[in-house]
Amino acid sequence: MVSLIIPTHNERENLTRLLPKLNNLAAPIPFEIIVALSCENNDGSEDVVTTTPVKIFKCSQKGRATQMNAAVKESVGEILVFLHADVTPPDTFLQDICATLNGNNDAGFFSYKFDSNNFLLKINASFTAKDGIFTGGGDQCLFINRNVFLKLGGFNEQQVLMEDFEFFDRMKRNKIRYTIVKNDLIVSSRKYRSNSYFRVNLSNLLLLVLFRFGYPPVKLKKLHNRLLRSSL
């Protein structure tokens, strides 16, 4: 069983697009879909209509790490997959995940491309096919064996920004075997449309450097909100 976990905040439009795509994945692999809404979600996402059962619930606290941990507690899959609502997986998504974890790996990520023909964004996306300083970001869709995730203690709920990088750091320290599946997800470029290309990239670099130097998560989140305009 594969548990597809989607943490969201006011993503009704993207859920309306993504959930049918997930339900139509061509694979003889059992899976469940769990959508963990933020406690401040107010766009009616819980009423999204799907053709197959999807568990949608609102969390009691805010924060992506908190939402994903809460969804894990509601899940039953031996494999956990953490997918953003504005990301579209390839048709062989489930097969790729199972093939990776049936090999010599306990976890993995996907390469991706943007839903844009912008040349600079194509350059950005090209780096996701190999390990680098930005490997492990949420858009790359972490998938991991459940027992390994629990052994690592789940996501750090105090890490209110860059919880994905913090978790990836613990994976590396614990020598968790992982790989990058080179079968592109399609990632929304809305952050770049709401801001400039250079603003997003410089902000991301600054935030990552501060994170590496132990800048407090709450201050990191406040700085992020000042640097980048929300696309919602």
C-alpha positions in Angstrom: 0.0 0.0 0.0 1.2 3.5 -0.9 0.0 6.5 1.0 -0.1 9.7 -1.0 0.0 12.6 1.4 -0.9 16.1 0.3 -0.5 19.0 2.7 -2.4 22.1 1.6 -3.6 25.6 2.4 -6.3 27.0 0.2 -5.5 24.8 -2.8 -9.0 23.9 -3.9 -8.4 24.6 -7.5 -5.2 22.5 -7.6 -6.8 19.7 -5.7 -9.7 19.7 -8.2 -7.0 19.2 -10.9 -4.7 16.8 -9.1 -7.0 14.3 -7.4 -8.5 13.0 -10.7 -5.0 12.6 -12.0 -3.9 10.5 -9.0 -7.1 8.4 -9.2 -6.3 7.6 -12.8 -2.7 6.5 -12.3 -2.3 3.3 -14.4 -0.8 0.9 -11.9 -1.9 -2.4 -10.2 -0.6 -0.9 -7.0 -3.0 -0.2 -4.1 -2.8 3.4 -2.8 -4.7 5.8 -0.6 -4.9 9.6 -0.9 -4.8 11.8 2.3 -5.2 15.6 2.1 -4.2 17.4 5.2 -5.6 20.9 5.2 -4.1 23.7 7.3 -6.2 24.8 10.3 -6.7 28.2 8.6 -7.9 26.7 5.3 -11.0 28.6 4.2 -11.6 27.9 0.5 -13.9 24.9 0.9 -11.2 22.3 -0.1 -12.8 19.7 2.1 -15.8 19.7 -0.3 -13.8 18.8 -3.4 -15.8 16.0 -5.2 -13.8 12.9 -6.3 -14.8 9.7 -8.0 -13.0 7.5 -5.5 -12.6 7.9 -1.8 -10.1 10.5 -0.6 -9.5 11.3 3.0 -9.6 15.1 3.6 -9.3 16.5 7.0 -8.4 19.8 8.7 -5.4 19.8 11.1 -5.7 21.3 14.6 -2.4 23.3 14.1 -0.8 25.1 11.2 2.5 24.3 9.5 3.4 21.9 6.7 5.5 19.7 8.9 2.6 19.4 11.4 0.1 18.6 8.6 2.3 15.9 7.1 2.9 14.2 10.4 -0.8 14.3 11.1 -1.5 12.7 7.8 1.0 9.9 8.5 -0.9 9.1 11.6 -4.0 8.7 9.5 -2.3 6.6 6.9 -1.8 2.8 6.5 0.7 2.5 3.7 4.1 0.9 4.0 5.3 3.6 1.6 4.8 7.3 2.3 4.8 9.9 -0.5 4.7 13.6 0.2 3.3 15.5 -2.8 2.5 19.2 -3.2 -0.9 20.1 -4.5 0.5 22.2 -7.4 2.7 19.4 -8.7 1.7 16.9 -11.3 3.2 13.4 -11.3 4.2 11.3 -14.3 2.0 8.4 -15.5 4.4 5.8 -14.1 4.6 7.6 -10.7 3.6 4.6 -8.5 5.7 2.1 -10.5 8.7 4.4 -10.3 8.3 4.7 -6.5 7.9 0.9 -5.9 10.7 0.0 -8.3 13.1 2.4 -6.5 12.2 1.1 -3.0 12.3 -2.6 -4.1 15.9 -1.9 -5.1 18.7 -0.8 -2.8 17.0 2.4 -1.6 14.9 3.4 1.4 13.8 6.7 0.0 13.9 8.8 -3.1 12.9 12.0 -4.9 11.9 13.0 -8.5 13.5 15.3 -10.9 11.1 18.0 -12.2 10.4 20.6 -14.9 8.2 23.7 -14.7 4.9 24.3 -16.4 6.7 27.0 -18.4 8.9 27.3 -21.5 11.0 30.0 -19.8 14.7 29.2 -20.6 15.9 30.2 -17.1 13.4 27.9 -15.5 14.6 25.1 -17.7 18.1 25.7 -16.4 16.8 25.6 -12.8 14.9 22.4 -13.4 17.9 20.7 -15.0 19.7 20.7 -11.6 17.0 18.6 -10.0 18.1 15.4 -11.8 21.3 15.3 -9.7 22.4 15.8 -6.1 23.1 19.4 -5.2 22.6 22.1 -2.5 18.9 22.3 -3.2 18.2 18.5 -3.3 15.5 17.5 -0.9 13.1 20.4 -1.5 9.4 19.6 -1.2 8.7 20.0 -5.0 10.9 16.9 -5.6 8.3 14.8 -3.8 10.0 12.7 -1.1 8.9 9.1 -0.9 10.2 6.8 1.8 9.6 3.5 3.6 7.3 4.1 6.5 9.5 2.4 9.1 12.5 4.5 8.0 10.4 7.7 8.3 9.2 6.8 11.8 12.7 5.8 12.9 13.9 9.3 11.9 11.1 10.8 14.0 9.1 12.3 11.2 9.2 16.0 10.3 10.4 18.5 12.9 7.3 20.5 13.7 9.4 23.3 15.1 10.9 23.8 11.6 8.1 26.0 10.2 10.1 26.6 7.0 12.5 24.3 5.2 11.2 21.3 7.1 12.0 19.2 4.0 15.6 20.2 4.0 15.9 19.6 7.7 14.5 16.1 7.2 16.8 15.4 4.3 19.8 16.4 6.5 18.7 13.8 9.0 18.4 11.3 6.2 22.0 11.9 5.2 23.3 11.8 8.7 21.7 8.5 9.2 23.0 7.2 5.9 19.5 6.5 4.5 19.9 5.2 1.0 18.1 7.3 -1.6 18.1 8.2 -5.3 16.6 10.7 -7.6 14.2 9.3 -10.2 14.8 11.0 -13.5 11.2 11.0 -14.6 10.0 14.6 -14.3 7.2 15.8 -12.2 5.6 19.0 -13.5 5.9 21.8 -11.0 3.9 25.1 -11.0 5.9 28.2 -11.8 3.4 30.4 -10.0 6.0 31.6 -7.4 8.0 33.0 -10.3 4.9 34.6 -11.9 4.1 36.4 -8.6 7.7 37.5 -8.1 10.7 37.9 -10.5 13.0 35.0 -11.5 16.0 36.7 -9.8 14.0 37.6 -6.7 12.9 34.0 -6.1 16.4 32.6 -6.7 18.2 35.1 -4.6 15.7 34.7 -1.8 16.0 30.9 -2.0 19.7 31.1 -1.8 19.7 33.5 1.1 17.1 31.4 3.1 19.1 28.2 2.5 22.3 29.8 3.7 20.7 31.1 6.8 19.1 27.7 7.4 22.5 26.1 7.1 23.9 28.5 9.7 21.1 27.7 12.2 18.9 30.8 11.8 15.8 30.3 14.0 12.9 28.7 12.0 10.3 31.3 13.0 12.6 34.2 12.0 13.3 32.3 8.7 9.6 32.1 8.0 9.1 35.8 8.7 11.9 36.7 6.4 10.5 34.4 3.7 7.2 36.2 3.9 8.8 39.6 3.5 11.0 38.6 0.6 8.4 36.8 -1.5 4.9 37.6 -2.5 2.4 34.8 -2.0 1.0 33.2 -5.2 -2.3 32.3 -3.4 
